[in-house]
Amino acid sequence: MVRAGVADAARVNARWCDVVCRTGTFTARVWKSASRTPPLYPDAVTLDPDATAAEVLDGIDLSNGAGPESTTGSTSRPSPCGRTASPG
């Protein structure tokens, strides 16, 4: 179960990214951009802790080292709710 407020914070983050990037799409579990986002903006934001790496990575630009990377820099597992996948 996701702590109260965490899911809301992830959705706010995704909405902000969507406004800035203008290239994103939402699914039930992920926001993602098919094209490179501006520096320091994620290519994807998980909205559900059960989102898989495949759901996050499907449809984003995987060039230049993009991949699952949490805000702490870990690349060993899909990012938990509210963390982001961004270029490495």
C-alpha positions in Angstrom: 0.0 0.0 0.0 1.2 3.5 -0.9 1.5 6.0 2.0 -1.1 8.7 2.0 -0.1 11.6 -0.2 2.6 9.7 -2.1 0.3 8.8 -5.0 -1.0 12.3 -5.1 2.5 13.7 -5.2 3.4 11.4 -8.1 0.4 12.6 -10.0 1.2 16.2 -9.4 4.8 15.6 -10.6 3.5 13.8 -13.7 1.1 16.7 -14.5 3.9 19.2 -14.1 6.1 17.2 -16.4 3.2 17.0 -18.9 2.7 20.7 -18.8 6.5 21.5 -19.3 7.2 18.7 -21.9 3.9 18.8 -23.8 4.8 15.4 -25.3 3.6 13.0 -22.6 0.8 10.5 -22.4 -0.9 9.0 -19.3 -1.8 5.4 -18.7 -3.4 4.1 -15.5 0.1 3.5 -14.0 2.6 5.7 -15.8 3.1 9.1 -17.4 5.7 9.0 -20.1 7.1 11.0 -23.0 7.9 9.5 -26.4 10.5 12.1 -27.0 13.4 13.4 -24.9 12.4 15.7 -22.1 14.3 18.9 -21.1 17.4 18.5 -18.9 16.5 17.5 -15.3 13.0 16.3 -16.3 12.1 12.6 -16.3 11.1 10.7 -19.4 8.6 8.8 -17.2 6.9 9.0 -13.8 5.3 6.0 -12.2 1.8 6.6 -10.8 1.3 3.1 -9.3 3.9 1.1 -7.3 3.0 -2.0 -9.3 4.0 -0.4 -12.6 6.5 -2.7 -14.3 9.7 -1.6 -16.0 8.2 -2.7 -19.3 5.2 -0.3 -18.8 7.6 2.6 -17.9 10.0 2.0 -20.8 7.6 1.0 -23.6 7.3 4.0 -25.9 10.0 6.3 -24.5 13.2 7.2 -26.4 15.8 4.7 -25.1 18.7 6.4 -26.9 21.6 7.9 -25.0 21.4 5.7 -21.9 17.8 6.2 -20.9 16.5 3.5 -18.6 14.9 2.8 -15.3 16.6 5.1 -12.7 15.0 6.2 -9.5 15.6 9.7 -8.1 18.3 8.1 -5.9 20.2 6.7 -8.9 19.4 3.0 -8.4 19.0 1.1 -11.6 18.5 -2.4 -10.2 14.7 -2.5 -10.2 11.7 -0.7 -11.5 11.2 2.7 -9.9 8.6 2.8 -7.0 5.6 5.1 -7.1 6.6 8.7 -7.4 10.1 8.1 -8.6 11.2 8.6 -12.1 12.8 7.0 -15.1 15.2 9.4 -16.7 18.3 9.3 -19.0 21.4 7.9 -17.3 
